[in-house]
Amino acid sequence: MSLKILVISNYRTTITVRPEAEIFIGLQKAGHSVTIMTYGDSWYREKFEEAGIRVIDFHPEKKFDKKEIAFIRNEILEGAYDVMHLFNGKAMINGIQAAKGTPVKVVLYRGFEGHIHWYDPAAYWKFLHPRVDAILCNSEGVAEHIAKASLFVKPKLVTVNKGHRLEWYAEVEAMVHEELGLDPKAFYAVCAANNRKMKGVPYLLKAFQHINPEFNIHLLLLGKDMDTPENLKIVEACPHPERIHFMGWRGDSLRIVKMAQTFILSSLYGESITKSVLEGMSLGTPAIITNIPGNREMIVDGESGYVVPKKDPKALALALEKMYRDPEAPQRMGAAAKERIRNRFSSENSIKGYEAFYQDLVASD
């Protein structure tokens, strides 16, 4: 069954939106008719149009804006769409209002776990609004959270991960240690994230207080605001503070991730399927992550990396030491990580998953 699909999302960035954007290119190539409302200067606009997707130079700028609601509603009616998929807050609020009284199926996207509560009035303008036909979740952890929050409204919840393709990363060359002034004989764990409470960076830093000083294990921190006074104080208490490197945000972070023996993430909550971990896996870099909802779905513990309890610096340290003591582990686990991307978290699986979800939703009338 061929479908008419209207998407409202922001495609101004490149690498960040690629897994999502490629899904709709795939659906268009599969014979469906996709129209995308986004900013006209979006990097992906040219690729969308090359694939035959109609792009409308529009994205909501305000919540509950009458003109923007009317614009979306007019497109819904004229386009006779089967599905409208909304990907961010302003699109959701205005799109839901625009869909009232129309037959279009309204789908919302949720990419992280948390911040939806049955007692929050704002939730009923988006995820708990009765006009919403379904919520597509990026992980089972996200779906579980929404299910718990939905006491009075029971939305249809479906999980389809945003997948990757190994060929997207085929041309990434590993950073040469000397380019960064690093010891090529050392073992490197890399964390690429901005310093937010949910990332649990203090627990990651405290892990280096427990690592055997004889093990030449270094930590590379890529991202904004990592070198806070709190974090620097923790580092000062480590046996080898010089082995922790604050590198800030870098445009060449993928090269550094490919150079490292492992990716490491100490998240506490609020994640789904963290894109930076999937990127590392696609590059052949295994990961050490915490067992929070969503993220724990990415790694097969002991095969493509390690999964440890959250808020447990000693467990992080033990996982790092275990990988360090097995010189073949990074390559062996890295190969398994790439296979997991190919078989479990591929873009092709995402396209098929979205297609089946949409068709089932439309056929459910």
C-alpha positions as CSV (number, residue, x, y, z in Angstrom):
1,M,0.0,0.0,0.0
2,S,1.5,3.3,-1.2
3,L,1.1,6.1,1.4
4,K,1.2,9.9,1.3
5,I,3.3,11.1,4.2
6,L,3.8,14.6,5.6
7,V,6.8,15.2,7.8
8,I,7.5,18.4,9.8
9,S,11.1,18.4,11.2
10,N,14.3,20.5,11.3
11,Y,16.9,19.3,8.9
12,R,19.4,22.2,9.1
13,T,22.2,20.1,10.7
14,T,23.9,17.3,8.8
15,I,25.3,14.4,10.7
16,T,22.9,14.9,13.6
17,V,19.8,14.5,11.3
18,R,21.2,11.9,8.9
19,P,19.7,8.8,10.4
20,E,16.2,10.4,10.4
21,A,16.5,12.1,7.0
22,E,17.7,8.9,5.3
23,I,14.6,7.0,6.5
24,F,12.3,9.3,4.4
25,I,14.6,9.2,1.4
26,G,14.3,5.4,1.7
27,L,10.5,5.6,2.0
28,Q,10.3,7.8,-1.1
29,K,12.4,5.3,-3.1
30,A,10.2,2.5,-1.8
31,G,7.3,4.0,-3.7
32,H,5.6,6.2,-1.1
33,S,4.9,10.0,-1.6
34,V,6.8,12.0,1.0
35,T,6.4,15.7,1.6
36,I,8.7,17.5,4.1
37,M,8.1,20.8,5.8
38,T,11.5,22.2,7.0
39,Y,13.7,25.2,6.8
40,G,14.5,26.1,3.2
41,D,18.2,26.4,3.9
42,S,18.4,22.9,5.3
43,W,21.5,21.0,4.2
44,Y,19.3,18.0,3.3
45,R,16.9,19.9,1.1
46,E,18.9,19.1,-2.1
47,K,19.2,15.4,-1.2
48,F,15.4,15.3,-0.5
49,E,14.6,16.9,-3.8
50,E,17.0,14.6,-5.7
51,A,15.1,11.7,-4.3
52,G,11.8,13.1,-5.5
53,I,10.6,14.4,-2.2
54,R,8.6,17.6,-2.2
55,V,10.1,20.1,0.2
56,I,8.0,23.0,1.6
57,D,10.1,25.9,2.9
58,F,8.3,26.2,6.3
59,H,8.9,25.2,9.9
60,P,6.8,26.4,12.9
61,E,8.4,29.2,14.9
62,K,5.8,29.7,17.6
63,K,3.5,27.5,19.7
64,F,-0.3,27.8,19.1
65,D,0.3,30.2,16.2
66,K,-3.0,30.6,14.3
67,K,-1.3,31.4,10.9
68,E,1.1,28.5,11.2
69,I,-1.7,26.1,12.2
70,A,-3.8,27.3,9.3
71,F,-0.8,26.8,6.9
72,I,-0.3,23.2,8.1
73,R,-4.1,22.5,8.0
74,N,-4.3,23.8,4.4
75,E,-1.5,21.4,3.4
76,I,-3.2,18.5,5.2
77,L,-6.5,19.1,3.4
78,E,-5.0,19.8,-0.1
79,G,-2.5,17.0,0.1
80,A,-4.9,14.3,1.4
81,Y,-2.2,12.8,3.5
82,D,-2.5,9.4,5.1
83,V,0.1,10.2,7.9
84,M,1.6,13.3,9.4
85,H,4.7,12.7,11.4
86,L,5.8,15.5,13.8
87,F,9.3,15.5,15.3
88,N,9.7,18.5,17.6
89,G,7.7,20.5,20.2
90,K,6.5,23.4,18.0
91,A,5.7,21.0,15.1
92,M,3.7,18.8,17.5
93,I,1.6,21.5,19.1
94,N,0.7,23.3,15.9
95,G,0.4,20.1,13.9
96,I,-2.0,18.5,16.3
97,Q,-4.2,21.6,16.3
98,A,-4.1,21.6,12.5
99,A,-5.2,18.0,12.2
100,K,-8.4,18.4,14.2
101,G,-11.4,17.3,12.1
102,T,-9.2,15.8,9.4
103,P,-8.7,12.0,8.7
104,V,-4.9,12.2,8.7
105,K,-3.1,9.9,11.2
106,V,-1.1,12.0,13.6
107,V,2.2,10.5,14.7
108,L,4.7,12.0,17.2
109,Y,8.4,11.1,17.6
110,R,10.0,10.6,20.9
111,G,13.8,10.2,21.0
112,F,14.7,10.2,24.7
113,E,13.3,8.8,28.0
114,G,11.9,11.2,30.6
115,H,10.0,14.4,31.1
116,I,6.5,13.1,30.3
117,H,4.2,12.9,33.3
118,W,0.4,12.3,33.6
119,Y,0.2,15.3,36.0
120,D,1.9,17.8,33.7
121,P,-0.8,19.8,31.8
122,A,1.8,20.6,29.0
123,A,1.9,16.8,28.2
124,Y,-1.7,16.9,27.1
125,W,-0.8,19.4,24.3
126,K,1.6,16.9,22.8
127,F,2.3,13.3,23.8
128,L,-0.9,12.7,25.8
129,H,-3.2,14.7,23.5
130,P,-6.2,12.6,22.5
131,R,-5.8,13.5,18.8
132,V,-2.5,11.7,18.6
133,D,-2.9,8.4,16.9
134,A,0.5,6.9,17.7
135,I,3.9,7.7,19.2
136,L,7.0,6.3,17.4
137,C,9.7,5.7,20.0
138,N,13.4,5.4,19.4
139,S,13.9,2.7,22.0
140,E,11.9,0.3,24.2
141,G,13.0,2.4,27.2
142,V,11.2,5.5,25.8
143,A,8.1,3.4,25.2
144,E,8.1,2.1,28.7
145,H,8.4,5.6,30.2
146,I,5.5,6.9,28.1
147,A,3.3,3.9,29.0
148,K,3.9,4.6,32.7
149,A,3.0,8.3,32.2
150,S,-0.2,7.6,30.3
151,L,-2.7,7.0,33.1
152,F,-5.8,8.6,31.4
153,V,-4.7,8.6,27.7
154,K,-3.4,5.4,26.2
155,P,-1.5,6.2,23.0
156,K,-0.4,3.6,20.5
157,L,3.3,3.1,21.2
158,V,5.7,1.6,18.6
159,T,9.5,1.3,18.8
160,V,11.6,1.7,15.7
161,N,15.3,2.6,16.2
162,K,17.0,5.2,14.0
163,G,19.6,3.1,12.3
164,H,23.0,3.8,10.7
165,R,24.9,2.6,7.7
166,L,28.5,1.4,7.9
167,E,29.3,3.1,4.6
168,W,28.5,6.5,6.1
169,Y,31.7,6.1,8.1
170,A,33.9,4.2,5.6
171,E,36.0,7.2,4.7
172,V,36.7,8.3,8.3
173,E,40.4,7.9,9.0
174,A,41.6,7.3,12.5
175,M,43.4,10.2,14.1
176,V,47.1,9.8,14.4
177,H,48.2,10.0,18.1
178,E,51.0,12.4,17.3
179,E,48.5,14.9,15.8
180,L,47.1,15.3,19.3
181,G,50.4,14.9,21.2
182,L,49.4,11.6,22.7
183,D,51.3,8.5,23.5
184,P,50.6,5.9,20.7
185,K,51.3,3.1,23.2
186,A,48.6,4.1,25.7
187,F,45.0,2.7,25.9
188,Y,42.4,5.4,25.1
189,A,38.7,5.6,26.2
190,V,36.8,8.4,24.6
191,C,33.6,10.1,25.7
192,A,31.9,12.4,23.2
193,A,29.1,14.4,24.8
194,N,28.2,17.8,26.2
195,N,28.5,18.0,30.0
196,R,24.9,17.7,31.2
197,K,23.8,16.2,34.5
198,M,22.2,13.2,32.7
199,K,25.6,12.2,31.2
200,G,27.0,11.4,34.7
201,V,30.5,12.7,33.9
202,P,31.6,13.0,37.5
203,Y,31.1,9.2,37.9
204,L,33.2,8.6,34.8
205,L,36.0,10.8,36.2
206,K,35.8,9.1,39.6
207,A,36.3,5.8,37.8
208,F,39.9,6.9,37.1
209,Q,40.5,7.1,40.9
210,H,40.0,3.3,41.0
211,I,42.0,2.2,37.9
212,N,45.3,0.4,38.7
213,P,47.9,3.2,38.3
214,E,50.2,0.7,36.5
215,F,47.6,0.5,33.6
216,N,48.4,3.2,31.0
217,I,44.7,4.0,30.4
218,H,43.7,7.6,29.3
219,L,40.4,9.3,29.0
220,L,39.6,11.7,26.1
221,L,36.7,14.0,26.8
222,L,35.1,15.5,23.7
223,G,32.4,18.1,24.2
224,K,31.4,21.4,25.7
225,D,31.7,22.5,29.3
226,M,33.5,19.4,30.5
227,D,36.2,21.2,32.4
228,T,34.0,22.6,35.2
229,P,35.4,23.3,38.7
230,E,33.6,20.2,40.0
231,N,35.1,17.9,37.3
232,L,38.6,19.4,37.7
233,K,38.5,18.8,41.4
234,I,37.7,15.1,40.8
235,V,40.5,14.8,38.3
236,E,43.0,16.3,40.7
237,A,42.2,13.5,43.1
238,C,43.1,10.8,40.5
239,P,46.5,9.0,40.7
240,H,47.4,10.2,37.2
241,P,45.4,13.4,36.4
242,E,47.6,13.9,33.3
243,R,45.9,10.9,31.7
244,I,42.5,12.7,31.5
245,H,42.4,15.1,28.6
246,F,39.7,17.8,28.2
247,M,39.6,18.4,24.5
248,G,36.4,20.5,24.0
249,W,34.1,20.3,21.1
250,R,35.8,19.2,17.9
251,G,34.6,18.8,14.3
252,D,37.0,15.8,13.8
253,S,35.6,13.9,16.8
254,L,34.8,10.8,14.7
255,R,38.5,10.5,13.8
256,I,39.4,10.4,17.5
257,V,36.6,7.9,18.3
258,K,38.0,5.6,15.6
259,M,41.5,6.0,17.1
260,A,40.4,5.0,20.6
261,Q,40.2,1.5,21.9
262,T,36.7,2.0,23.4
263,F,33.9,4.5,23.6
264,I,32.6,5.1,27.2
265,L,29.4,6.7,28.4
266,S,28.3,7.0,32.0
267,S,24.7,8.2,31.5
268,L,22.3,8.3,34.4
269,Y,18.9,8.7,32.7
270,G,17.1,10.3,29.9
271,E,18.9,8.6,27.0
272,S,17.4,6.5,24.2
273,I,19.7,5.0,21.6
274,T,22.6,7.4,21.9
275,K,23.8,8.4,18.5
276,S,27.4,8.9,19.5
277,V,27.6,5.3,20.7
278,L,26.1,4.0,17.4
279,E,28.6,6.1,15.5
280,G,31.4,4.6,17.5
281,M,30.1,1.1,16.9
282,S,29.8,1.9,13.1
283,L,33.5,2.9,13.2
284,G,34.4,-0.4,14.9
285,T,34.9,1.1,18.4
286,P,33.3,-1.0,21.1
287,A,31.5,0.8,24.0
288,I,31.3,0.7,27.7
289,I,27.9,2.0,28.8
290,T,25.6,2.1,31.7
291,N,22.5,-0.1,32.0
292,I,19.9,2.7,31.7
293,P,16.6,2.2,29.7
294,G,17.2,2.6,26.0
295,N,21.0,2.6,25.9
296,R,21.3,-0.9,27.4
297,E,19.6,-2.2,24.1
298,M,22.7,-1.2,22.1
299,I,25.4,-3.4,23.5
300,V,25.5,-7.2,23.9
301,D,27.5,-7.3,27.2
302,G,30.8,-9.0,26.8
303,E,30.4,-9.3,23.0
304,S,30.3,-5.8,21.5
305,G,31.2,-4.0,24.6
306,Y,30.3,-3.9,28.3
307,V,27.2,-2.8,30.2
308,V,27.7,-1.7,33.8
309,P,25.4,-0.3,36.5
310,K,24.9,3.5,36.5
311,K,26.4,5.6,39.3
312,D,29.1,3.0,39.8
313,P,32.7,4.3,39.2
314,K,34.2,1.0,40.3
315,A,32.2,-0.9,37.7
316,L,33.3,1.5,35.0
317,A,36.9,1.1,36.1
318,L,36.7,-2.7,36.1
319,A,35.3,-2.8,32.6
320,L,38.1,-0.5,31.4
321,E,40.7,-2.7,33.1
322,K,39.1,-5.9,31.7
323,M,39.3,-4.5,28.1
324,Y,42.9,-3.2,28.7
325,R,44.1,-6.6,29.9
326,D,42.9,-8.3,26.8
327,P,44.8,-6.7,23.9
328,E,42.6,-8.4,21.3
329,A,39.4,-7.2,22.9
330,P,39.0,-3.8,21.2
331,Q,39.4,-5.3,17.7
332,R,37.3,-8.4,18.4
333,M,34.5,-6.4,20.1
334,G,34.8,-3.6,17.6
335,A,34.1,-6.1,14.8
336,A,31.1,-7.4,16.7
337,A,29.9,-3.9,17.2
338,K,29.9,-3.3,13.5
339,E,28.0,-6.5,12.9
340,R,25.4,-5.3,15.4
341,I,24.9,-2.1,13.5
342,R,24.6,-4.1,10.3
343,N,22.1,-6.6,11.7
344,R,20.2,-4.8,14.4
345,F,20.7,-1.0,14.0
346,S,20.8,-0.5,10.3
347,S,19.1,2.3,8.3
348,E,17.5,-0.4,6.1
349,N,15.8,-1.9,9.2
350,S,14.6,1.6,10.2
351,I,13.0,2.2,6.7
352,K,11.2,-1.1,6.8
353,G,10.1,-0.5,10.4
354,Y,8.7,3.0,9.6
355,E,7.0,1.6,6.5
356,A,5.3,-1.3,8.3
357,F,4.3,1.0,11.2
358,Y,2.7,3.6,8.9
359,Q,0.8,0.9,6.9
360,D,-0.5,-0.8,10.0
361,L,-1.6,2.5,11.4
362,V,-3.5,3.5,8.3
363,A,-5.0,0.0,7.8
364,S,-6.3,0.0,11.4
365,D,-9.4,2.0,10.6
